[in-house]
Amino acid sequence: RLQVNRLMLLNSFNLIYSLAQSRNFQCIQEYSLLLVEYFRYALKETDRFVTVEKEMEFVENYVNIQKIRFPGAFTSVHSIQPDCAEALVPPLVIENFVENAMKYALVSGSTIEVLINIRQEEKHLLISVCDTGRGIKPEILDCLKRGEIYRDKMGKEHIGVWNCRRRMEVFYGDAASMKITSSLGQGTQVWLDVPYMTEAGENRELVPKGF
């Protein structure tokens, strides 16, 4: 949880300081309330499933935070089948890929689109997060596809995708899959295929391994 939130916390302090300098108190109030909700969700226990509805509320909160940080830089649209709202997913997994789009896909001077689609297909919950941003360099994409931690030229580890892949393995074993495609200048597409399960459904006995 600390790995996920450390940079977010530092960026938030910097933005609040800048807003205070410009005396934009209304924006400070709005931003602070969004941060409260963000950290309330992000710092709670993450070893249990949450509903798609709860995860998407968190995603919307994160998106609103980024709209304040990067006004006009992106639009966000999501489509969720009604019967998927109560489906269970690991917390922070969907948000991670939306966050990646905000961190790495934005193009200076342009507006990109971030599209989230969640639907059920038989016993599968299919989740896609796609953007029209800058795309991923081939060498980085190959590393992510191999399930490895990417280390940049400065030696910094980027663990977000690796962490999500690992958590999906912990929660689902071999029953889930992740696919990532990307083209420079055209965007990135992430597809997650996980078991469709609800608290009252036939898969309610499925619990994370190792907790």
Phi, psi and omega in degrees: 000322178294322179297324181289323193256350186301309182293322178301317181296314181296316179298323181294317178298318179298318181292317179299320177299316180295319178295324178293322178299323180271004179057034178271073189291326179297318179292323177299317179297313180298314182295320181296319179294321176297320179295321178303312181293322180299308184286333175299320180280314187291331185263000178281174181301137184242023182258016177226153179293156171232164177282156175303321180302314180294317179297320181287332172298320177294318177300315179298320177300314179298317179300318179295325175298315182289333176294328176287320181289321185231069183299131177078003184276341183201161167239153182228130179228137175228149179229122183229123175299140183306323182283000180262350184299325182265003176294151184260138179219159173294137180295148174077355183287309178297315182301324182302318183282332171293318178298319178301321179298319180290328184277323191241342187264343184299142181242123182302130178082000181232164176246122179260165176250140173241120186243127179241127180230131180227124182212162178256139174224102186056241182265018183244144170254117184254123184237131175230140174232113185235146175225163180252031186272210191287341181083173184248137177298143185306319182293326177288317180299318179299320179296316180294321180294330178282355180077026181257159174283128179275131175245124182281183184295338178271000180086004180284135179271134176249106193255357189305306182292317178302317181296318179295319179297317179296317181294323176297322177295319180295317183283323190240349187066230181270007186274000181232158179215157179228135177230134180232129173232154181195150174224134181301131179080357183237344176118182184228144179231129178239129177239128176244132178237109183231161177299136175281121183211147175229169181298328182258004186274181185289344180261017185296342181281351181287118180232154180301145177270142174091001179254000000 
